[in-house]
Each structure stands twice: as structure tokens, then as C-alpha cells.
Amino acid sequence: MATPPLIFVLNGPNLNLLGSREPEIYGRDTLDDVAARLSEQAEQLGVALDIRQSNHEGHLIDWLHEAQAKGARAVILNPGGYGHTSVALHDAVKAIATPVIEVHLSDPERREPFRHIDLVALAATRLIKGEGARGYSLALDAAARL
């Protein structure tokens, strides 16, 4: 039996607080809720997931490199606030051949002006924003089709 294609799902800073942190913006689903739904969806799509979260920029960069080294089909990345500030994360996305689909729960362009620039999106294959937790599901559908 062939090994199913691997998709990394990487979550950045403060996403460990999903469900309790500003639920009026980010929703009430926890990261565990999102992971459970994605796991069910992945099984239906015939793909394997590696889901991780870190509040540390370097971990996200290392995991992007690892995704390429392991031959991942794609990476779904919610960089959190790093999307607006991290040239290093932008460069890491640009440096790998693995497609990266960026997800934001809210629509940063409808929020504070400092969130309007998304450095990671400039390097990502695709951006899904403003769909809440459903954005992860949309990203997984897109990643599975790659």
C-alpha cells in the first residue's frame, strides 16, 4: 500500500489560545477542534497530516525546511502575527519548492492598518483569509488537489 501524500499544517504564535483569545475575531473553535476536523477531512481525501503549533519563529522556519526535506505535497501555514513582520518567514517560504497555502482566520485587510501588509503572502502559493476555521478546510482541499 502506498504512503499517502503528506501535508504539513503549521500554526504560529498565539494560535494555541484559539477559542479563548478574542473569539469575536477568531471564533470559538480551539486548535484541537480544527485539528480534529482536518484529520477527518484528510482521511476522506487520502492524505496524511502533520499538524504543529509554535510561538517561536525559528520553529516555523525549521518546519518549512523539514516539509520540503520530507517531500510534503504542501504546507498550510497560519503565521499569525508573523505574517506582518517576518522577513525571515517570507524568505523561508520563498526558499522551498513545496507549495505553501497561507491561512488567516480573520481578514487582516479589514483590521488595524499594521495588519494590511502580509510579507508571507508575498511568497505563498495561495492566501485564504477571513473564512474563520473553515479557511483551514478550504486550504486542505486546495493542498490535496496539488
N, C-alpha and C positions, 0 to 999 in steps of 0.2 A: 504494500500500500504506500502510495506516495505521500510525502510530508506536505501538509497544506502550506500555502504561502503565508509568510509571516508579516504582520503589520504591527509596528510599534505605536503605542498611544502614550505620548509624553505630556505630562501636566506640570506647569510651572508654579511659581510662588503663590501662596495663599489658597490654592485650589484644594488643599487638604481641609479647608474650612468651608467648602461648598455646602450649602444647605443651611448654614447658620450665619454666614457672612453676607450682609446686605441682600437678603432674599428677595427684596423688591426689585433688585437689579439682576441678580444671578440665579434666582429661583430657589426652590426648597429641596431639590434633589441633591443628595450627597454624592461625593465622588464614588463611593461604593455603589450607590444606586445606578449611576452612569455606567460603571464598570460591569455590573450585573447585566444590564440591558445590552451593552455592547457584546458581552460574551455570548449571550443567546443569539444575537444577530450574526455574530461571527460564525457560530456553528451552522446556522442556516446558509450562510454564504460560502462555507467551506474554506475559511481562513483561520489562522491561529493569531492570537493577540498576545502582546507583551505590554502590559499596562503599568506605568510607573508615574510617580509624582515626586518632585523635589522643589524645595525652596532655594536651591543653590544653582546658579547659572552654570557653573562648571560641570555639574552632573548632567544637565540637559545637553551641553555640548558633547560630553563624552558619550552619552547615549545616542546622539545623532550619528557620531562616528561608528559606534557599535552597530547601529541599524544597517549601515552600509556594509560593514565588515561581515555581518551575518546574512547578507543578501536579502534583507527585508524588501518586500514589494513596495511598501510605502511607510511613511511616518505621518501620524496625525499628531499635531503639536498645538497645544494651548499654552503659549508662552506667558500668559498672564501679563503683568506689567512690563516684563522684559521685552515684549513686542515693541514697546515705545522707546526703549532705552538702550537695548543691547546690540551694539555693532558686532560684538563677538558672536552672538547667536545668529545674527544675519549672515555673518561670514561662514559659520558652520553649516547653515542650511545651503548656502551657495556652494560650499566646498564638496558636498556629497552629490553623487549622481542619483541617489534614492529620492523619489518624489516626496515632497513634504506638503501636506494639506494643513493649513493653519486654521484653528477654530477659536472663535471668541464667543462666549455666551451672550454678551451684550453687543450692541453696535457702537464701537468706540467713537465713530464719527458723530454720534448723537449725544455724546457726553462732553466732559471737560475738554477744552482746546488742546491740552497737552497730550491727550489720547488720540488726536486726529492723525498723527504720523505713526505709521506702523513699519518699523525697519525690517521686521521679519517677513512681512507680507511682500516686501520688495524682492525677496529671494524665493519665496514659497511658490509652489506649483499652482496652488489654489487657495482662496480665502473664503471661509464660511463664517459669517458674523450675524449676531442679532437673532439667532434661532433658539437661544436657550440651550438646554441639554440636548434637544433634538439635533443641534448642529453636529454633535459627535456622530450620531446615526447617519446623517447625510454624508459626513466625511468618510465613514466606514463604507458606505455604499460606493462612493466615488473611488476609494482606495482599492476596494475589491475588484473593480472594473479595470483597473490599470493593467 
